[in-house]
Amino acid sequence: MGETQTLDLENLDNHLERVTSIIGDYIKHISDAPVVTQTPMEDIRDSLFEDMPMEGTSPDKILDQVEKSFKSVCTKIGHPRFLAWITTSPSPAGTIGELLSVGFNQAPLLYKGSPPATILEKVVLSWFAKLFDYPDTWGGTLVSGGTVANLMGMTVGRHAHAPEVADRGMQALKKPLIVYVSDQGHMSIYRSAMLLGIGHNNVRSVPTDNECRMIPEELRRMVEADRMAGMQPYCVVAQAGAVSTGSIDPLNTIADICEEMNLWMHVDASYGGAAMISDNLRHLLDGINRADSIAVDPHKWFFIPLECGITLFKNKKQQKDTFIAKAVYLGQETDWDLKNTNFQLSRQGRALKLWFAFKTYGVKRLAEIVDRNHGHAKLFHKLTTESPNWEPVCGVELSMACARYIPDNCCAWSEAELDNLQVAILSELEKSGLGFMTPARICGKGVIRLCVANHRTTDDDITLLFNFMTETGAKLAAQHA
Ligand SMILES: Cc1ncc(COP(=O)(O)O)c(C=O)c1O
């Protein structure tokens, strides 16, 4: 009989050493330009597309290809001037935790699938439950990110409100369920409504004020109107850090309405939840502890590498009632098992990277960066306020600032042309390799949006971007016929 072929590798240590050195080199040079590669998409495609390999190749050769065709064209998400979306610059300690997690490949679906990963998930969740001032009845789960964290909150809310759906489906309901979110609500609320069988059309878009915060009187009016019309309002999603502006809805007033009208209150604090670690910003989220569920993303403004989201529940019984499931093949179950806390069964252990990063830096150091990023947004807002060529749109609550470049002879420009100008400025910025920012649409206007969730950004970076965009705006405006 021939020797059994396993998948073990000769020279494993050498390969791992090379991998850590590739990653280390990538992180150490993360601030090099360009932020977004200038290599054309066709070239990247051609260098990576190939047929499924039937025979093996040495990992060393594959690592050569990784260096040449992958690493060299990566988007430098940790670059100090990567200020797009709400995608954090990951902390190197978080990366170490992630590498360990992948290496140990634990399966914390049952306690026996990983005693340490199971306990560690409870540990990090308990930190967040305390941070958000939840009572001892709290429950929670680690998920992939804000989208799933919102889905989890809305799912448990639906089960608490209409438990009959679990067995009999939505057809068990005589009145359609209705969800409320401000007109700044993240698209994941609509997607969750679609997945939960509620439907996009049953998500009400509640109007906002000049600072893009939900108007509570409008919420109350809409809930009453829906009840009169025979609908079944069940959930209000309050934004604590809306995706385009960072606006925070009036949480206490919304909590009053939810209590009075028997509605599930979910807070989407995917981004803004990090304000809770800052002594200067925490007060903005007053009332968040009154929510039935909260979504918060460590992979946004807590500097944890993708993917890492959290849903917290005020009442763990409601969470367990929603997700409880039995399967004989899993063997003996215990109260510690994570499988009844979440829809997913097999899951990555996400706690280790969060635990590693928080222990390495300590929350005080993370809070300093959160405050610094808030200062960056304030600086951008100040620069755009003081310049005759910029019009700030909305104030700064967290670490986002939005503004519109206004050319000297703006009367000669249509609204659509002004909108296009903002996009053109951002496109020139991206092509320059200097930075990467994205547009937003606020109060019907196309704007340039700065979002700083970045531990490497400095005031000089903000000034450099502002000057570049001001000069570019002037150049592009000069070409306007
Ligand atoms: C307010 C808000 N909620 C939810 C999400 C979705 O998060 P994720 O991309 O982690 O799924 C985002 C993403 O930017 C967000 O800004």
Ligand as a Chemical Component Dictionary entry (heavy atoms), coordinates in Angstrom:
data_LIG
# 
_chem_comp.id                   LIG 
_chem_comp.type                 NON-POLYMER 
_chem_comp.pdbx_formal_charge   0 
_chem_comp.three_letter_code    LIG 
# 
loop_
_chem_comp_atom.comp_id 
_chem_comp_atom.atom_id 
_chem_comp_atom.alt_atom_id 
_chem_comp_atom.type_symbol 
_chem_comp_atom.charge 
_chem_comp_atom.model_Cartn_x 
_chem_comp_atom.model_Cartn_y 
_chem_comp_atom.model_Cartn_z 
_chem_comp_atom.pdbx_ordinal 
LIG C1 C1 C 0 -25.215 52.955 9.686 1  
LIG C2 C2 C 0 -24.810 51.676 9.020 2  
LIG N1 N1 N 0 -25.495 50.554 9.263 3  
LIG C3 C3 C 0 -25.165 49.388 8.699 4  
LIG C4 C4 C 0 -24.109 49.290 7.818 5  
LIG C5 C5 C 0 -23.770 47.974 7.187 6  
LIG O1 O1 O 0 -22.571 47.492 7.724 7  
LIG P1 P1 P 0 -21.729 46.343 7.013 8  
LIG O2 O2 O 0 -21.149 46.960 5.778 9  
LIG O3 O3 O 0 -20.717 45.987 8.034 10 
LIG O4 O4 O 0 -22.646 45.222 6.707 11 
LIG C6 C6 C 0 -23.376 50.435 7.515 12 
LIG C7 C7 C 0 -22.265 50.390 6.567 13 
LIG O5 O5 O 0 -21.612 51.341 6.290 14 
LIG C8 C8 C 0 -23.721 51.658 8.152 15 
LIG O6 O6 O 0 -23.053 52.793 7.925 16 
# 
loop_
_chem_comp_bond.comp_id 
_chem_comp_bond.atom_id_1 
_chem_comp_bond.atom_id_2 
_chem_comp_bond.value_order 
_chem_comp_bond.pdbx_ordinal 
LIG C1 C2 SING 1  
LIG C2 N1 SING 2  
LIG C2 C8 DOUB 3  
LIG N1 C3 DOUB 4  
LIG C3 C4 SING 5  
LIG C4 C5 SING 6  
LIG C4 C6 DOUB 7  
LIG C5 O1 SING 8  
LIG O1 P1 SING 9  
LIG P1 O2 DOUB 10 
LIG P1 O3 SING 11 
LIG P1 O4 SING 12 
LIG C6 C7 SING 13 
LIG C6 C8 SING 14 
LIG C7 O5 DOUB 15 
LIG C8 O6 SING 16 
# 
